Amino acid sequence: MHKTADGLFAAIERGDLAAVDALYADDVVVWNSVMPRPMDKARSLAVLEWLLAPGVTRQYEVHERMIDGDRLAQRHTLRVGIPGHDVIEMPVSLFITIADGRILAIDEYVDSKATDLLIERVPRPS
C-alpha cells in the first residue's frame, strides 16, 4: 500500500504521467470535491497532464497516513510552483483504494480557493 501511494506521489512530483498511468487500474474512478462528477482513467490523466505543465513544480508534504484494509487515507499539503507566481499551498485529504499494487479509486477533498488559483495560473495545453 505505502509503495503504491509513494509511487503515485513521486510520479506526480517528477511529472511522470506514464508512471501514474501504470499505477491506475484500467477502470479507476477518481472523485474530486471540486469536480462535478467522478472521472475515469482518461479524464483523470488529462487533468494531471495539465498540472504537469512545463515549468510547473509539485511537492507533497505528507502530514498523516493511515491504512485500513484496502484503503489508504492521507492528509497532505501539495505545493505547486508556477513561474511568475507565489507557490500555491493546497491542503488535501484523500482516500485511495489499492489492490495488487494498482489504484482502483481515489476520493480527494481539496481546498476550493487553492484549486481556483491553480485553474487561473497553470497554463493550459495548446
N, C-alpha and C positions, 0 to 999 in steps of 0.2 A: 504493500500500500504506500508506504513512505517513498519507496523508489519510484513508483509511477507518478506520484504527486510531485516529487522533487524534479523528475524528468520533465513534467509539463511546465513547471515554472522556469526551469533553466532554459528550456527551448524558447519560451516566450521572451525571456530576458535577452537571449542571444539572437533573436529574430529568425529562428529556425522553424518555419511553418511546416516543412516536411516531417520534422520530428513530432510536432503536435498531431499532424495527420496520422502518423503511425501509432500514436498513443490512443487516439479516438477509435472506439468501435465504429463500424460502418453505420449502425443505427443509433449513434449517440444522440441524446436530446439535451440541449443546453438552454436553460431558462435563466433570464437575467431580469432583475427587478425594474429596469428602465425600458425593456423591450415590450412591444405589445403582445407577443406570443413566443412560445418556445422555438428555438432554432434547431434545424437539422445539421448534420455534419458540414455540408457545403456552405450553408449560411454562416455558421459559427466560424469556419475557416476564413470566409470572406471578411467578417468583422475583424478577426485577428490580423489578417493581411493588411487591413487599413491601419491598425495600431502599430504594425511593424514597418511603417513607412520609413524610407531612408532618412537618417539624421535623428529619428525619434529613439530615445533610450527608455528602457524599462528596468526597474529594480524592485524586487519584493523584499519586504521585511516581515517575516512571519512572527506573529505575537503568540499564537496559540494553535495547537493542532491536537485533535482527538480522533480516535478510531473506534467505531462500534460496528462489528460485523463487516459488511462490505462497504460501509460508508465512512468517509473521512470528512471531518469538519475542520475548517481552518479560518482563522481571523488574521488578516494581514493588512499592511499598507502597501499599495502599489504607487511607486513614484515614477512619473513619466516626465522625461525631459524633452522639450520641443525647442529647437533653435529659435532664439529671439524672445523667449518667454521664460517666466519663472517656472520651476518644477511644480507639477501638479501632484498633490498628495491625495490619494484616493483610499479611504478606509473601505475594506471589503470583508464580508463573511461569506463563506461558501461551503457547500456540501458536495462531495464528489462520490459517485458510486463506481467502484472498481471491481472487475472480475478478471482473473487470469492476466493481470497486468494491463488491461485495456479499460479505458474510461467509457462507462455506459451512460452516465448522466452527470450533469453539473447544474446545481441550483445556486445562483450567485446573487447576493444582495450588495448593491453598490450605492455610493453616495451620488444622488442625482445632480447636485451642484457641480461636483468634480467631473461627472460624466458630461455635463453641458459644456464645461471648459474644454474637455478633450474634443468634443464634436466641433467646437468653434475653432480650435487651434491645430489639430492634427491635419496635415494636408490630405486632400482626397486624391485617390489614384486618378491619373489622367487617361 
